[in-house]
């Protein structure tokens, strides 16, 4: 399931917009990303032709299962990476920008390893906190 970064960005944007609004049109994507209407129109056509989205007669966009899977994967990476960078002391604006770049190039293996590492650290911190309070480890 390898697609271009720009397609991933569009799918992620559609997902995020769908969490804010019940119905999404191309103009919403234009407004969110600041791209030109013709550029977004071409991108939507390509996403539709490749089976990632569908559009009804009124122009409302729906993510198809393959598109939703990619969008959710990219969005999960975006949230995780930006939060991690902020927790390391990176300015929020910089963290969001860097996460947008990293989310497209990091391998699934590396991303999963990072998630495991963070989860292990949280569990250790939680156990240490319970031990201080006299609870069970």
ChimeraX attribute file (.defattr): number of C-alpha atoms within 10 A of each C-alpha:
attribute: neighborCount
match mode: 1-to-1
recipient: residues
	/A:1	5
	/A:2	6
	/A:3	9
	/A:4	8
	/A:5	15
	/A:6	11
	/A:7	18
	/A:8	22
	/A:9	19
	/A:10	19
	/A:11	26
	/A:12	24
	/A:13	19
	/A:14	25
	/A:15	21
	/A:16	15
	/A:17	17
	/A:18	16
	/A:19	11
	/A:20	10
	/A:21	10
	/A:22	8
	/A:23	13
	/A:24	19
	/A:25	18
	/A:26	19
	/A:27	16
	/A:28	16
	/A:29	21
	/A:30	16
	/A:31	11
	/A:32	13
	/A:33	13
	/A:34	11
	/A:35	12
	/A:36	12
	/A:37	14
	/A:38	11
	/A:39	11
	/A:40	19
	/A:41	15
	/A:42	11
	/A:43	16
	/A:44	23
	/A:45	15
	/A:46	14
	/A:47	20
	/A:48	18
	/A:49	11
	/A:50	12
	/A:51	14
	/A:52	21
	/A:53	21
	/A:54	18
	/A:55	16
	/A:56	9
	/A:57	6
	/A:58	7
	/A:59	13
	/A:60	13
	/A:61	19
	/A:62	20
	/A:63	22
	/A:64	14
	/A:65	12
	/A:66	13
	/A:67	25
	/A:68	18
	/A:69	16
	/A:70	22
	/A:71	24
	/A:72	16
	/A:73	16
	/A:74	22
	/A:75	21
	/A:76	13
	/A:77	22
	/A:78	23
	/A:79	14
	/A:80	17
	/A:81	22
	/A:82	24
	/A:83	16
	/A:84	17
	/A:85	17
	/A:86	15
	/A:87	12
	/A:88	10
	/A:89	9
	/A:90	15
	/A:91	12
	/A:92	14
	/A:93	11
	/A:94	13
	/A:95	20
	/A:96	19
	/A:97	12
	/A:98	16
	/A:99	20
	/A:100	20
	/A:101	12
	/A:102	16
	/A:103	24
	/A:104	18
	/A:105	9
	/A:106	12
	/A:107	11
	/A:108	12
	/A:109	8
	/A:110	10
	/A:111	15
	/A:112	13
	/A:113	12
	/A:114	15
	/A:115	15
	/A:116	12
	/A:117	12
	/A:118	14
	/A:119	12
	/A:120	12
	/A:121	12
	/A:122	12
	/A:123	12
	/A:124	13
	/A:125	12
	/A:126	12
	/A:127	15
	/A:128	15
	/A:129	13
	/A:130	13
	/A:131	12
	/A:132	10
	/A:133	9
	/A:134	9
	/A:135	10
	/A:136	9
	/A:137	11
